[in-house]
Every structure is written in C-alpha cells, then in structure tokens.
Amino acid sequence: MRDSVAAAWRPTAVQEVLGLWGLGFLGIIVSFLLFGGTGVPKLVATVGFLYLPLIPMRWRGEDYRDYGLSARTWRQDVRLFLGMSLVVFPLFFGLFWLWTEVLPLLPTELARLLAPFRGPAHFTPRLPPRFGEWVVDQLFVVALPEEFFYRGYMQARLRDAWPQGRRVFGVRLGPAFWLTALLFALGHLAIFQVWRLSVFFPALLFGWMRERTGSVVGAALFHAAANLFVRCLEVSFFGG
C-alpha cells in the first residue's frame, strides 16, 4: 500500500524539501504555543529533524549514510573542524568584543532586536553553569540533528534539483547551498527574535564543510562548538 501511494504521487526534490521543512517548522511553533519555554519544543525539533526525512528516504531505499551521517571520513572531518575552529573562533572573539562596545551606543529598541543580552559588558573568562551538560546537549540534541536535516538531507536533495555553481575554496556552491542557509535562518524564527537570523552566516560555513567532506560530522562538531563558544562569550562578557 505504501509503495502504491508513493508511486501515485512523487514530489519533486524542491517540493519534498519545502514540505518537510514547513511541517517541521509548524510543529516547533505549535509546541511553543502549547508548552512555552519547556523542553518540549526542543524535543519536537530534534525528533523532527532526525525522522521527517526518513519518510521519503524509505520510499527511495536510502538511509542516513546517503545523506552524510557517516563516520567514514571522520579523520578528515575532525581535521577540518579543528582548522575551522582555529581560524574562525579568534576572529569571532574580536568581532564579539567590538559588538559589545557598539551595542550600548544603539537606540534601546534597536539593540533589543539585534542582540539577546543586556547591560554593561566586562570580559571575565568563565564557563556557563553545568557546562558538561551543555556539551552533550549541543552536540547530540541540537547540532547533529540540525546538521543532518539541513546540510545532510536538505542541501543534498536541493543539489539534485539544481546545478552546482562556482567553485569556492575547493567545492562547488550553487543555489542549494544558499537556500539551505536561508531556510536554516528562517527556521530559527519559530521563536520570533530578529537576532536569530544571524545564524545565516555560520550556516554558510556549515554548508561549505558538508560539501568539502561529503559528511555532516565535521559540520556538527563545529556547529556545537560554535554554540558553546558563543554561550561562553555571553557569560564571560555579561555574566550569567
């Protein structure tokens, strides 16, 4: 019966991706409306990102390895993760420090739109409370499911629909790369805070890493590390 339904209507790659993205986005919004800031919306997002793509994947006889969730290139992934971290994190630290100096100069309402933190900034290195739990949460609950859904599944499926573009630092980046980053950013507006759109920029790095190795493992490691680094900067500059 399932095979006959799949054969009766097969969406295009773009229709499939946008449909699953919309379904997942709607599920997160509804869970926020029903349960607020509890852990339920995060659970809905994690389950959706991991399992929604399984529906069309099973119709095609595919599995997670076909979409980059594999340890086959783990050495290359780890090397790329470490290299990206050494280059990006010091640069981001400097930009974050500059941003803490500029933010108090902006009108209050504009500052509220552009940043989640308030008050005077003073840098004192510290880790967030329960940092070990944050590491596990960011890697396995946030980064890995998001990277599988967006860079693993979505970017690959959209690449099937559109030709690759120009070569950038060793990989070809076409419309699939840009649309995936855009949908990733828009997906963060399930909690409507304008500053969340800034995730578009790290999404470009995650997408490039995915194309570089063919895996989402390195991107997931870098994604989790970036989230943890930002959180450490927030508590180091603004306290708890």
C-alpha positions as CSV (number, residue, x, y, z in Angstrom):
1,M,0.0,0.0,0.0
2,R,2.8,2.4,0.9
3,D,4.6,1.7,-2.4
4,S,1.4,2.4,-4.4
5,V,0.8,5.7,-2.6
6,A,4.5,6.7,-3.2
7,A,4.2,5.7,-6.9
8,A,0.9,7.6,-7.3
9,W,2.5,10.9,-6.3
10,R,6.2,11.6,-6.2
11,P,7.0,15.2,-5.3
12,T,10.0,16.9,-6.8
13,A,13.1,17.4,-4.7
14,V,12.2,21.0,-4.0
15,Q,8.6,20.2,-3.1
16,E,9.8,17.4,-0.8
17,V,12.3,19.6,1.0
18,L,10.0,22.6,1.4
19,G,7.1,20.4,2.5
20,L,9.2,18.7,5.2
21,W,10.8,22.0,6.3
22,G,7.3,23.6,6.6
23,L,6.0,20.6,8.6
24,G,8.9,20.7,11.0
25,F,8.7,24.5,11.4
26,L,5.0,24.3,12.1
27,G,5.5,21.6,14.6
28,I,8.0,23.7,16.5
29,I,5.7,26.7,16.5
30,V,2.7,24.7,17.8
31,S,4.8,23.2,20.5
32,F,6.0,26.6,21.7
33,L,2.4,27.9,21.7
34,L,1.2,24.9,23.7
35,F,4.2,24.3,26.1
36,G,6.1,27.6,26.1
37,G,9.8,27.6,27.1
38,T,9.8,24.0,28.4
39,G,12.0,21.2,26.8
40,V,9.1,20.1,24.6
41,P,9.8,22.4,21.6
42,K,13.4,21.3,21.6
43,L,12.4,17.6,21.7
44,V,9.9,18.2,18.8
45,A,12.7,19.9,16.8
46,T,15.2,17.1,17.5
47,V,12.8,14.3,16.6
48,G,11.5,16.1,13.5
49,F,15.0,16.8,12.2
50,L,16.0,13.2,12.6
51,Y,12.9,11.4,11.5
52,L,10.9,13.5,9.0
53,P,13.4,12.9,6.2
54,L,13.0,9.1,6.8
55,I,9.6,9.2,5.1
56,P,10.8,9.9,1.6
57,M,14.2,8.2,2.2
58,R,12.5,4.9,2.8
59,W,10.5,5.3,-0.4
60,R,13.8,5.5,-2.3
61,G,15.5,2.8,-0.3
62,E,18.0,5.2,1.3
63,D,19.4,5.5,4.8
64,Y,21.3,8.1,6.9
65,R,24.6,7.3,5.3
66,D,23.3,8.5,1.9
67,Y,22.9,12.0,3.5
68,G,26.2,12.4,5.2
69,L,25.6,10.8,8.6
70,S,28.5,8.5,8.5
71,A,31.9,8.1,10.2
72,R,33.7,7.1,7.0
73,T,35.5,10.4,6.7
74,W,35.9,11.1,10.4
75,R,39.6,11.9,10.3
76,Q,39.0,14.5,7.6
77,D,36.0,15.8,9.5
78,V,38.0,16.2,12.7
79,R,40.9,17.9,10.9
80,L,38.5,20.3,9.2
81,F,36.7,21.0,12.4
82,L,40.0,21.8,14.2
83,G,41.2,24.0,11.4
84,M,38.0,26.0,11.1
85,S,37.9,26.5,14.9
86,L,41.5,27.8,14.9
87,V,40.7,30.3,12.2
88,V,37.1,31.3,13.0
89,F,36.9,31.5,16.8
90,P,39.7,34.1,17.4
91,L,38.2,36.2,14.7
92,F,34.7,35.9,16.1
93,F,36.0,36.7,19.6
94,G,37.4,40.0,18.3
95,L,34.1,40.8,16.5
96,F,32.1,39.9,19.5
97,W,34.2,42.2,21.7
98,L,33.7,45.0,19.2
99,W,29.9,44.3,19.1
100,T,29.7,44.7,22.9
101,E,31.3,48.1,22.5
102,V,28.9,49.2,19.8
103,L,25.7,47.8,21.3
104,P,25.3,50.3,24.1
105,L,25.5,53.2,21.6
106,L,22.4,52.0,19.7
107,P,18.9,53.0,20.4
108,T,17.3,50.7,23.0
109,E,14.7,49.3,20.8
110,L,17.1,48.6,18.0
111,A,19.5,46.9,20.5
112,R,16.7,44.6,21.6
113,L,16.1,43.5,18.1
114,L,19.8,42.8,17.3
115,A,21.1,41.1,20.5
116,P,19.7,38.8,23.3
117,F,22.0,40.3,26.0
118,R,21.7,43.5,28.0
119,G,23.7,45.6,30.4
120,P,27.4,46.7,30.5
121,A,30.0,44.4,29.2
122,H,33.1,43.4,31.0
123,F,35.2,40.4,30.0
124,T,35.9,37.9,32.7
125,P,36.5,34.4,31.4
126,R,34.1,31.9,32.8
127,L,32.1,28.8,31.7
128,P,28.3,28.5,31.9
129,P,26.9,26.5,34.8
130,R,26.6,22.8,34.1
131,F,28.9,23.1,31.1
132,G,29.3,19.4,30.7
133,E,25.5,19.0,30.2
134,W,25.7,21.9,27.6
135,V,28.3,20.0,25.6
136,V,26.1,16.8,25.4
137,D,23.0,18.9,24.6
138,Q,24.6,21.0,21.9
139,L,26.2,18.1,20.2
140,F,23.6,15.4,20.3
141,V,20.3,17.3,20.7
142,V,21.0,20.4,18.7
143,A,23.9,20.3,16.3
144,L,23.8,16.7,15.0
145,P,20.0,16.6,14.2
146,E,20.1,20.1,12.6
147,E,23.1,19.3,10.5
148,F,21.6,16.0,9.3
149,F,18.3,17.7,8.4
150,Y,19.7,20.9,6.8
151,R,23.2,20.2,5.5
152,G,22.8,16.4,5.1
153,Y,19.3,15.9,3.8
154,M,18.1,19.3,2.6
155,Q,21.3,20.5,0.9
156,A,21.8,17.2,-0.9
157,R,18.2,16.9,-2.1
158,L,18.2,20.5,-3.4
159,R,21.5,19.8,-5.1
160,D,19.7,17.1,-7.0
161,A,17.3,19.7,-8.3
162,W,19.7,22.4,-9.3
163,P,23.2,22.6,-10.9
164,Q,26.2,23.3,-8.8
165,G,27.6,26.8,-9.0
166,R,31.1,28.3,-8.9
167,R,33.9,26.7,-7.0
168,V,34.7,28.3,-3.7
169,F,37.7,27.2,-1.7
170,G,37.7,23.8,-3.3
171,V,34.0,23.0,-3.5
172,R,31.2,24.0,-5.9
173,L,28.4,26.0,-4.2
174,G,25.1,26.5,-6.1
175,P,21.5,27.5,-5.3
176,A,21.1,24.5,-2.9
177,F,23.8,25.9,-0.7
178,W,22.3,29.4,-0.4
179,L,18.7,28.2,0.0
180,T,19.6,25.8,2.7
181,A,21.4,28.5,4.7
182,L,18.3,30.8,4.2
183,L,15.8,28.2,5.4
184,F,18.1,27.4,8.4
185,A,18.0,31.0,9.4
186,L,14.2,31.3,8.9
187,G,13.7,28.1,10.8
188,H,15.1,29.8,13.9
189,L,12.3,32.4,13.8
190,A,10.0,29.8,15.4
191,I,10.9,31.9,18.4
192,F,10.4,35.3,16.8
193,Q,13.5,37.2,17.8
194,V,15.1,39.0,14.9
195,W,18.7,38.5,16.1
196,R,18.2,34.8,15.4
197,L,18.5,35.5,11.7
198,S,22.2,36.0,12.2
199,V,22.6,32.2,12.1
200,F,22.6,32.5,8.3
201,F,26.3,33.4,8.4
202,P,27.6,30.3,10.3
203,A,25.2,28.2,8.2
204,L,27.4,29.2,5.2
205,L,30.4,27.7,7.0
206,F,28.5,24.5,7.9
207,G,27.3,24.1,4.4
208,W,30.8,24.5,2.9
209,M,32.1,21.9,5.4
210,R,29.4,19.5,4.3
211,E,30.4,19.9,0.7
212,R,34.1,19.7,1.5
213,T,34.0,16.2,3.1
214,G,30.6,14.8,2.0
215,S,29.8,14.2,5.6
216,V,27.9,16.2,8.3
217,V,30.1,15.1,11.1
218,G,32.6,17.9,10.9
219,A,29.9,20.5,10.5
220,A,28.1,19.1,13.5
221,L,31.2,19.3,15.6
222,F,31.8,22.8,14.5
223,H,28.2,23.8,15.0
224,A,28.1,22.5,18.6
225,A,31.5,24.1,19.3
226,A,30.3,27.5,17.9
227,N,27.1,27.4,20.0
228,L,29.2,26.6,23.1
229,F,31.7,29.3,22.3
230,V,29.0,31.9,21.9
231,R,27.4,30.9,25.2
232,C,30.8,31.2,26.9
233,L,31.3,34.6,25.5
234,E,27.9,35.7,26.7
235,V,28.5,34.7,30.3
236,S,32.1,36.0,30.2
237,F,31.0,39.4,29.0
238,F,27.6,39.8,30.6
239,G,27.5,37.3,33.5
240,G,25.0,34.5,33.9
